[in-house]
Amino acid sequence: MKKLIVFIGIINLCAGLVFAEDAQQSFEEKHQDKDVIFLEYGETIKVREDWSYRREEHKKLKIIKEEARSMGEIPIPYDKERDRIVEISAYTTTPDGKKHRYTKTNDISPYASYPIYSNAMVKMVTMPEVNVGSVIEYKVVIESRGSQIKNAFWEELSLTSNVPAKLFKITLILPKKLDIQYKEFNLNHKPKITQNHTTITYAWEIADVYDERKAEDYVPPPRVEDWMEGVEFSSIKSWKDISRWYYALVQKNLKITPDIEAMAEKAIVGKVALKDKARSILEYIQDNFRYVSMSLGPYSLEPHPTDQVFKNKYGDCKDLSLLCVAMLKVAGIDSNIALFRDEFSITDPRHDLPIPALFDHAIVSVKDEKGGSFYVDPQLKGYDIEEYPLYYQNAYTFVITADGGKFERLPMFPEERAYARRDINTVINSDGSALSEVTSLWSLDTSIETREQLKSLDNTQKEDFYQRLNAMLSDGGEVLERRWENFDARYGRLKSYIKVRRRDAYLVSDDMIILDVAGYQREIEFTKDKRENPIFYPGDTCDESVAAYQVPKGFRVLSLPKDFEKDIGFLSIKREYKRDKDKVTIREVTRQKRIEIPSEEYPRVKEFFDKLPSETQQRIVLRRTKSWRQKLKEIWAIIKQ
């Protein structure tokens, strides 16, 4: 909601010819390069005093390019227990002016294989004649009994669009009696507020809405000062109220049956340390339960009873997290459900109105023996206790407790967390052939992803994977030996070894062998002339490479590059050369740091990356040594001249 900014195109009349031409352009002409445009984007929500509400959506869009023809299927999500679709009006108007009514509707259950989620439905509306130039217009009216939280209503509204909208209309009609809070975020377009003796209405009608900014990589996470244009409504008075409500749901659905108790006790047999017990319980859940992806939303907040989840052997994040809490309780370990959102998805939720749907995931906060706590997530296969994917770093959490909950953040990860290393030992022969041994310590995330991926492949697929990996690591050479370390382990980093023979590894010319040391490729993101956002890398990482070359017999090192160190703040590169008799070693360390560089400094960053490929492309020159007879011949030839 706060991620995009709407820009209202206001055309100023000027005497210049260019501006006069711009002013004559229609909305469609201005956006003819887009796939689709909204001629109208409208929504009206009317809340009643019993907390039920009526939602009306009216959308009118035009197909500009072939790529948008897929919009012939209109999905309407709803909850069959709480929602009732009372009206659907939809038709396509073709360029010849003819109207074609929708051909059919079809109710689809996205979770048909999982009965406990059967209330989540999607009604698909199939539209005819969806071609370039066609206009799709539809109206949907849904009557809802309200949210899962009794006597509560909340809504997030974004006054932004990354699809051009000719007319943007939003209306909320709220009973005064319900005392629903309202909060603005950097509004350029204030609502028209009207009241009568029972209701208060917020209405926006904005022309020519479109965010024209291009997406950029390396942008900072959302911050308060960067909030995008939008508003929030919530009847919930505080986050403490959300915690108390959710804590009551946890207690209601935390059912420890004899089967759950027996399985938890079996899982922790022989374990003494708290983290060892917690790990065993997580492994049991990961190995025996299927995960169903269902984000937290208006109708998917309450976890299912743990006895039901245990019996069905599947669940979404909150179901599996609550089962984890139940089994930890059997093991004598205190824990709480924690709502979760990664740091790049939201701003600090303490600045928002109390809206539970700001969080889209649930994990578990576990109390340790020393009075502290750590997080576990039943979904994180391959990650050991207190190991998390990189995108979990600095994520926001709201821990559900009996006394009102608390906001926390996941930790920042140290550089060692994302460390990777590669050691290459190459013996070069005088004819330019070479034998290389490459030992790689993989990064934690890549290790886990690769291990899990390979587990899902059959033997044929695995062999294909190995062949592609060989081709990547061997640089076209003949693989003589390959092995993995820690591949069958549940946790930890992979370590791989490959031995490769390359017959024409290096060109021998004029009694010289050239070893090219590759330069750094420039980042495409930093080739642009201008940049709008600050430059930001989210974490601290380190990659190290040590390459040792055995100089062939009869050759010597004629030229060795100088060491260098380059640093632009969020990226530093250090390369060192060492010569020891007949061996040359290159040590290279690349670091990325969590640091923000203002957009005003972009020219300096661009210049750094412009020069980086040429400044880091180097070469080592080996030359054949000459015998004393060859040297005498050369001297004699010079004398004769």
C-alpha positions in Angstrom: 0.0 0.0 0.0 2.8 2.4 0.8 5.1 1.2 -1.9 4.1 3.3 -4.9 3.4 7.0 -5.4 0.7 8.2 -7.7 1.6 11.1 -9.9 -1.2 13.3 -11.1 -0.4 14.6 -14.6 -1.2 18.3 -14.5 -0.5 19.9 -17.9 0.6 23.5 -17.7 -0.3 25.6 -20.7 2.8 27.1 -22.2 3.6 29.1 -25.3 6.1 26.5 -26.5 5.1 24.2 -29.4 6.2 21.0 -27.5 4.0 21.8 -24.5 1.1 22.6 -26.8 1.5 19.2 -28.5 1.6 17.5 -25.1 -1.6 19.3 -24.0 -3.4 18.0 -27.1 -2.6 14.3 -26.3 -5.4 12.2 -25.1 -5.0 9.9 -22.1 -4.8 6.9 -24.4 -2.2 8.5 -26.6 0.0 9.4 -23.6 0.1 5.8 -22.5 0.0 3.9 -25.8 3.3 2.2 -24.9 1.6 0.3 -22.0 0.0 -3.1 -22.2 -3.2 -2.1 -20.6 -4.8 1.1 -19.1 -7.6 1.7 -16.7 -10.3 4.1 -18.0 -11.8 3.9 -14.6 -10.8 2.3 -11.3 -13.5 2.5 -8.7 -14.3 1.0 -5.3 -16.9 1.7 -2.7 -17.1 0.2 0.8 -20.1 0.8 3.0 -19.8 -0.5 6.6 -22.9 -1.1 8.7 -23.3 -0.7 12.4 -23.3 -4.5 12.9 -19.8 -4.6 11.3 -21.0 -6.2 8.1 -20.2 -4.3 4.9 -20.9 -4.0 1.2 -18.0 -3.8 -1.3 -18.6 -2.6 -4.8 -15.8 -2.7 -7.4 -16.2 -1.0 -10.8 -13.3 -1.4 -13.2 -13.0 -0.4 -16.9 -9.8 -1.3 -18.7 -8.6 -1.1 -22.3 -6.3 -3.7 -23.9 -3.5 -1.9 -25.7 -1.1 -4.7 -26.5 -1.3 -8.5 -27.2 0.5 -9.2 -23.9 -2.6 -8.1 -22.0 -5.0 -10.5 -23.6 -4.6 -12.8 -20.7 -6.9 -10.5 -18.7 -9.8 -12.3 -20.3 -10.1 -14.2 -17.0 -11.3 -12.0 -14.0 -10.6 -13.5 -10.6 -12.9 -12.5 -7.7 -11.6 -13.9 -4.4 -14.1 -14.4 -1.6 -14.8 -16.4 1.6 -17.8 -18.7 1.1 -18.7 -18.6 4.8 -18.6 -14.8 5.2 -19.0 -13.4 1.8 -21.9 -13.5 -0.7 -21.4 -12.2 -4.3 -24.8 -10.5 -5.0 -24.0 -9.0 -8.4 -21.7 -9.5 -11.3 -22.0 -7.3 -14.4 -19.3 -7.8 -17.0 -18.9 -7.3 -20.7 -16.4 -6.6 -23.4 -16.8 -3.8 -25.9 -14.9 -4.5 -29.1 -13.5 -1.7 -31.3 -16.6 -1.8 -33.5 -18.7 -0.7 -30.6 -20.4 -4.1 -29.9 -20.9 -5.3 -26.4 -20.3 -9.0 -25.5 -21.5 -10.2 -22.1 -19.2 -12.5 -20.0 -19.5 -16.1 -21.2 -19.4 -18.0 -17.9 -18.4 -18.0 -14.2 -16.6 -20.8 -12.4 -16.1 -21.2 -8.7 -12.6 -22.6 -8.0 -11.2 -23.8 -4.7 -7.5 -23.0 -4.6 -7.1 -25.5 -1.7 -9.3 -28.3 -3.0 -6.9 -30.9 -1.6 -7.0 -29.4 1.8 -10.6 -29.4 3.2 -9.8 -27.2 6.3 -9.2 -24.3 3.9 -12.3 -25.0 1.8 -13.8 -21.6 2.6 -11.2 -19.8 0.5 -12.8 -19.5 -3.0 -12.2 -17.7 -6.3 -14.9 -17.0 -8.8 -13.4 -16.8 -12.3 -15.3 -14.7 -14.8 -14.5 -15.5 -18.4 -14.7 -12.6 -20.9 -15.1 -13.0 -24.7 -13.5 -11.0 -27.5 -10.5 -9.8 -25.5 -8.3 -8.4 -28.2 -6.2 -5.3 -28.8 -8.5 -2.3 -28.6 -11.2 -4.1 -26.6 -12.5 -2.5 -23.4 -13.4 -4.8 -20.4 -15.9 -3.3 -17.9 -17.1 -5.1 -14.9 -18.9 -4.5 -11.6 -18.8 -6.8 -8.7 -20.8 -6.4 -5.5 -20.0 -8.5 -2.4 -21.9 -8.6 0.9 -19.7 -9.6 3.8 -20.5 -10.5 7.4 -17.2 -8.9 8.4 -13.7 -10.0 9.5 -12.7 -12.8 11.7 -12.1 -10.4 14.6 -15.5 -9.8 16.1 -16.7 -6.2 16.0 -13.7 -5.0 14.0 -13.0 -3.5 10.6 -9.8 -2.4 8.9 -8.8 -1.3 5.4 -5.7 -0.2 3.7 -6.1 2.0 0.7 -3.4 2.9 -1.8 -3.9 6.1 -3.8 -1.3 4.9 -6.3 -1.2 2.8 -9.5 1.6 1.3 -11.5 -1.0 0.9 -14.3 -2.3 4.3 -15.8 -5.8 5.1 -14.6 -7.8 7.8 -16.3 -10.2 8.1 -13.3 -9.5 6.8 -9.8 -12.5 6.7 -7.5 -12.5 5.4 -3.9 -15.3 5.9 -1.4 -15.6 4.6 2.2 -18.9 5.1 4.2 -18.4 4.4 7.9 -20.9 4.6 10.8 -19.9 7.2 13.3 -21.0 4.9 16.1 -18.2 2.5 15.3 -15.5 5.1 15.9 -13.2 3.8 13.2 -9.7 5.5 13.2 -8.3 7.1 10.1 -4.6 7.8 9.3 -3.0 9.5 6.3 0.4 8.8 4.8 1.9 11.6 2.7 -1.3 12.5 1.0 -1.1 14.8 -2.0 -4.9 14.3 -2.5 -7.0 14.9 0.5 -10.3 13.1 0.7 -13.6 14.9 0.4 -15.2 14.3 3.9 -18.9 14.5 4.3 -21.1 13.7 7.4 -24.6 13.3 8.4 -26.0 12.3 11.8 -25.0 8.6 11.4 -22.2 8.3 8.9 -18.9 9.8 7.8 -17.8 9.4 4.2 -14.3 9.6 2.8 -14.2 10.0 -1.0 -11.4 10.5 -3.5 -11.8 11.2 -7.2 -8.5 11.7 -8.9 -7.8 12.1 -12.6 -4.8 10.6 -14.6 -3.2 8.5 -11.9 0.1 6.8 -12.7 3.5 6.2 -11.1 5.9 7.0 -13.9 9.0 6.2 -12.0 11.1 3.3 -13.2 11.9 0.5 -10.8 15.5 0.5 -9.5 17.6 -2.2 -7.9 19.6 -1.6 -4.7 16.9 0.5 -3.0 16.6 0.9 0.7 13.8 -0.7 2.7 10.7 1.4 3.2 11.0 4.1 5.9 8.7 6.5 7.6 10.0 9.5 5.6 9.5 7.5 2.3 5.9 6.4 3.0 3.9 6.4 -0.2 0.5 8.0 -0.6 -2.2 6.1 1.1 -4.5 5.8 4.1 -5.5 3.3 6.7 -8.7 2.7 8.6 -9.0 0.6 11.7 -11.5 0.1 14.5 -9.0 -1.7 16.6 -7.7 0.7 19.2 -4.2 -0.7 19.9 -1.8 -3.5 19.0 -2.3 -4.7 22.5 -5.9 -5.5 21.6 -4.7 -7.5 18.6 -2.3 -9.5 20.8 -5.0 -10.2 23.4 -7.4 -11.3 20.7 -4.8 -13.6 19.0 -3.6 -15.0 22.3 -7.1 -16.1 23.1 -7.3 -17.8 19.7 -4.0 -19.6 20.5 -5.3 -20.8 23.8 -8.6 -21.9 22.2 -6.9 -24.0 19.5 -3.9 -25.2 21.4 -5.1 -28.8 22.0 -2.6 -31.3 23.2 -3.9 -34.8 22.7 -2.3 -38.0 24.0 -1.0 -38.6 20.4 0.6 -35.2 20.2 2.1 -35.6 23.7 3.5 -39.1 22.9 5.0 -37.9 19.6 6.6 -34.8 21.2 8.2 -37.0 23.9 9.4 -39.5 21.4 11.0 -36.7 19.3 13.1 -35.4 22.3 14.2 -38.7 23.7 17.9 -38.4 24.6 17.9 -34.7 24.2 19.0 -32.5 27.2 19.7 -29.0 25.9 16.8 -26.8 25.1 17.9 -26.1 21.5 18.4 -29.8 20.9 14.8 -30.5 22.0 13.5 -27.6 19.8 15.5 -28.8 16.8 14.1 -32.4 17.1 10.5 -31.1 17.3 11.0 -28.9 14.2 12.5 -31.8 12.3 9.5 -34.0 13.2 7.1 -31.3 11.8 9.2 -30.7 8.7 9.4 -34.4 7.9 5.8 -35.3 8.5 3.6 -32.4 7.6 2.8 -30.7 4.3 2.9 -26.9 4.1 -0.1 -25.1 2.5 0.7 -21.6 1.4 -2.0 -19.3 2.7 -1.0 -15.7 3.7 -2.6 -14.0 6.7 -5.6 -12.1 5.5 -9.1 -10.9 6.6 -10.4 -14.5 6.8 -7.2 -16.5 7.4 -6.1 -15.2 10.7 -7.2 -17.9 13.1 -5.0 -21.1 13.3 -6.8 -24.4 13.1 -6.9 -26.6 16.3 -3.7 -28.4 16.7 -5.4 -31.8 17.1 -7.0 -31.3 13.7 -3.7 -30.2 12.1 -1.9 -33.2 13.7 -4.5 -35.6 12.3 -4.5 -34.1 8.8 -0.7 -33.9 8.5 -0.9 -30.5 6.7 -1.2 -26.8 7.6 -0.3 -23.3 6.7 2.3 -21.2 8.5 0.1 -20.4 11.6 -1.2 -23.9 11.8 2.3 -25.5 11.8 3.7 -22.8 14.1 0.9 -23.4 16.7 1.5 -27.2 16.5 5.2 -26.4 17.1 4.2 -24.3 20.2 2.1 -27.3 21.5 4.9 -29.8 21.1 7.4 -27.4 22.7 5.1 -27.1 25.6 5.1 -30.9 26.1 8.9 -30.6 26.1 8.7 -28.0 28.9 9.7 -25.1 26.6 7.8 -21.8 26.6 7.1 -20.3 23.2 4.7 -17.8 21.5 3.3 -17.3 18.0 5.0 -14.3 16.3 3.6 -12.5 13.3 6.3 -11.8 10.7 7.0 -9.5 7.7 10.3 -9.0 6.0 11.9 -5.6 6.2 11.5 -4.8 2.5 7.7 -5.3 2.5 6.6 -2.8 5.1 7.7 0.1 7.2 8.0 -0.1 10.9 4.5 -1.4 11.9 4.5 0.6 15.1 3.7 3.6 13.0 0.6 2.0 11.5 -2.9 1.7 12.8 -3.5 -1.7 14.4 -4.1 -3.9 11.3 -3.2 -7.6 11.7 -3.0 -8.2 8.0 0.1 -6.0 7.8 1.9 -9.2 8.6 1.8 -12.1 6.1 3.5 -15.0 7.9 3.7 -16.6 11.4 6.7 -18.1 13.1 7.6 -19.0 16.7 9.4 -17.1 19.4 11.1 -19.6 21.8 12.3 -18.6 25.3 15.8 -19.9 26.1 17.3 -20.9 29.5 18.9 -17.5 30.1 15.7 -15.5 29.8 16.3 -14.5 26.2 14.6 -15.8 23.1 15.2 -16.9 19.5 13.0 -17.6 16.5 12.2 -20.8 14.7 10.1 -21.4 11.6 8.8 -24.9 10.8 9.0 -24.0 7.1 12.7 -23.5 7.1 14.0 -26.9 6.1 17.8 -27.2 6.1 18.2 -24.2 8.4 19.5 -25.1 11.9 18.4 -23.3 15.1 19.0 -19.5 14.7 19.8 -19.9 11.0 17.5 -18.0 8.6 17.4 -17.2 4.9 19.1 -13.8 4.1 15.7 -12.1 3.5 14.7 -12.8 7.1 17.5 -10.4 8.3 16.1 -7.5 10.2 12.5 -8.6 9.6 9.7 -7.2 11.7 7.8 -9.4 14.2 4.9 -8.9 16.6 5.1 -11.5 19.4 1.7 -12.6 20.7 1.6 -12.6 24.5 -1.1 -12.6 27.2 0.0 -9.1 28.3 -0.4 -7.2 25.0 2.4 -8.4 22.8 5.7 -6.8 21.7 7.3 -5.6 18.5 10.8 -7.1 17.7 13.2 -7.4 14.9 15.1 -10.4 13.7 18.9 -9.9 14.1 21.3 -8.5 11.5 23.5 -11.3 10.2 27.3 -11.0 10.5 29.5 -11.2 7.4 30.5 -14.8 8.3 26.9 -15.8 7.7 27.2 -15.2 4.0 30.8 -16.3 3.6 31.8 -18.4 0.6 35.3 -19.5 -0.5 36.9 -21.1 -3.6 40.4 -22.7 -3.7 41.9 -23.5 -7.1 45.2 -25.3 -7.5 46.4 -25.5 -11.1 49.4 -27.2 -12.5 50.3 -25.7 -15.9 52.2 -27.8 -18.4 54.7 -26.4 -20.9 52.4 -27.2 -23.8 49.6 -25.0 -22.3 47.5 -27.9 -20.9 46.6 -27.8 -17.2 45.3 -29.9 -14.4 43.1 -28.0 -11.9 41.7 -29.0 -8.5 38.8 -26.8 -7.3 37.5 -27.0 -3.8 34.5 -24.8 -3.0 32.8 -23.9 0.3 29.3 -22.9 -0.7 27.3 -20.2 0.9 24.7 -21.4 3.4 21.7 -20.4 1.4 23.0 -21.9 -1.8 24.0 -25.1 0.0 20.4 -25.5 1.4 18.7 -24.6 -1.9 20.9 -27.1 -3.8 20.5 -29.9 -1.3 16.7 -29.5 -1.2 16.6 -29.3 -5.0 18.6 -32.4 -5.5 16.4 -34.3 -3.0 13.4 -33.7 -5.3 15.1 -35.0 -8.4 15.1 -38.6 -9.8 18.4 -40.2 -10.9 18.2 -39.0 -14.5 17.5 -35.4 -13.4 20.3 -35.6 -10.9 22.8 -36.7 -13.6 21.6 -33.9 -15.8 22.2 -31.5 -12.9 25.7 -32.8 -12.3 26.6 -32.5 -16.0 25.5 -28.9 -16.1 27.4 -28.2 -12.9 30.5 -29.9 -14.4 30.2 -27.7 -17.5 30.1 -24.6 -15.3 33.0 -25.5 -13.0 35.2 -27.2 -15.5 35.3 -24.5 -18.2 34.9 -27.1 -20.9 37.6 -29.5 -19.6 37.5 -33.2 -18.8 36.2 -34.0 -15.3 38.5 -36.6 -13.8 37.0 -36.6 -10.3 34.1 -35.1 -8.4 32.9 -35.4 -4.9 30.7 -33.6 -2.3 31.2 -33.1 1.4 28.2 -32.7 3.8 25.8 -33.4 1.0 23.8 -36.0 2.9 23.8 -33.9 6.1 20.7 -32.1 7.2 22.4 -28.8 8.0 25.5 -26.9 7.1 27.3 -25.8 4.1 28.2 -27.9 1.1 31.8 -28.4 0.1 32.6 -29.6 -3.4 35.7 -30.9 -5.1 36.3 -31.2 -8.8 39.4 -32.3 -10.7 39.6 -31.1 -14.3 42.1 -31.6 -17.2 42.1 -29.0 -19.9 44.2 -29.7 -22.9 44.3 -26.2 -24.4 43.9 -24.3 -21.2 46.5 -21.6 -22.1 47.9 -20.4 -25.4 51.7 -20.8 -25.9 53.0 -18.2 -28.3 56.5 -16.8 -28.8 57.7 -18.9 -25.9 55.2 -17.2 -23.6 52.1 -18.3 -21.7 49.5 -15.6 -20.8 47.3 -16.2 -17.7 44.4 -13.8 -17.9 42.9 -12.7 -14.6 39.3 -11.8 -15.2 38.0 -8.4 -14.4 34.7 -7.5 -12.7 31.7 -7.1 -14.9 30.0 -3.8 -14.4 26.5 -3.8 -12.8 23.8 -3.0 -15.4 22.0 -1.0 -12.8 24.8 1.5 -12.7 25.0 2.1 -16.4 22.2 4.6 -16.4 22.9 8.3 -16.5 20.7 9.2 -13.6 19.2 7.6 -10.5 16.3 8.6 -8.3 16.8 6.5 -5.2 19.7 6.0 -2.7 21.9 3.0 -3.3 21.6 0.4 -0.7 22.9 -3.2 -0.2 20.9 -5.0 2.5 23.6 -7.2 4.2 27.2 -7.9 4.8 28.7 -10.7 2.7 32.2 -12.0 1.9 33.5 -14.1 -1.0 37.1 -15.2 -1.0 39.0 -16.9 -3.8 42.6 -18.3 -3.6 44.1 -19.5 -6.9 47.5 -21.1 -7.0 49.3 -21.7 -10.3 52.3 -24.0 -10.6 54.6 -22.5 -13.3 55.6 -25.2 -15.8 59.2 -26.4 -15.9 61.4 -24.4 -18.2 59.3 -21.2 -17.7 59.6 -18.2 -15.3 57.4 -15.4 -14.3 58.1 -12.5 -16.6 55.4 -10.1 -15.4 53.2 -10.1 -12.3 50.4 -7.5 -11.8 50.4 -5.2 -8.8 48.1 -5.7 -5.9 45.0 -3.4 -5.8 42.2 -2.5 -3.4 39.0 -0.7 -4.6 36.2 0.4 -2.4 32.9 2.3 -3.2 31.3 1.8 0.2 28.8 -1.0 -0.4 31.4 -3.0 -2.5 35.1 -3.5 -1.9 37.5 -5.7 -3.9 41.0 -6.6 -2.8 43.4 -8.7 -4.9 46.9 -9.7 -3.8 49.6 -11.5 -5.8 52.4 -13.7 -4.2 55.3 -15.4 -6.0 57.1 -18.2 -4.3 59.8 -19.9 -6.4 57.8 -21.6 -9.2 54.3 -20.9 -7.8 52.1 -17.8 -8.2 49.1 -17.3 -5.8 46.3 -14.9 -6.2 44.1 -14.1 -3.2 40.9 -12.1 -3.9 38.3 -10.9 -1.4 35.1 -9.3 -2.4 32.9 -7.7 0.3 29.5 -6.2 0.2 28.4 -4.0 3.2 25.0 -2.8 4.5 25.4 0.9 3.8 23.4 3.6 2.1 24.8 6.0 -0.4 22.7 9.1 -1.3 21.5 9.4 -4.9 23.5 12.6 -5.2 26.7 10.5 -5.1 25.5 8.3 -8.0 27.9 9.9 -10.5 30.8 8.8 -8.4 29.4 5.3 -8.2 28.8 5.2 -11.9 32.3 6.2 -12.6 33.6 3.5 -10.2 31.7 0.8 -12.2 32.6 2.3 -15.5 36.3 1.9 -14.8 36.0 -1.4 -12.8 36.2 -3.9 -15.7 39.3 -2.4 -17.3 41.0 -1.7 -13.9 40.5 -5.2 -12.7 41.4 -7.1 -15.9 45.0 -8.2 -15.4 47.4 -10.8 -16.8 50.4 -12.8 -15.6 53.0 -13.5 -18.3 55.2 -16.6 -18.1 58.2 -16.9 -20.4 60.3 -19.9 -21.4 63.8 -19.8 -19.9 66.7 -20.2 -22.3 69.6 -22.6 -22.0 73.2 -21.3 -22.0 73.6 -22.6 -25.6 70.6 -20.6 -26.8 71.9 -17.5 -25.0 75.4 -17.9 -26.7 73.8 -18.2 -30.1 71.9 -15.0 -29.5 75.0 -13.2 -28.4 77.0 -14.4 -31.4 74.2 -13.3 -33.7 74.3 -9.8 -32.3 78.1 -9.7 -32.7 78.0 -10.8 -36.3 75.6 -7.9 -37.0 
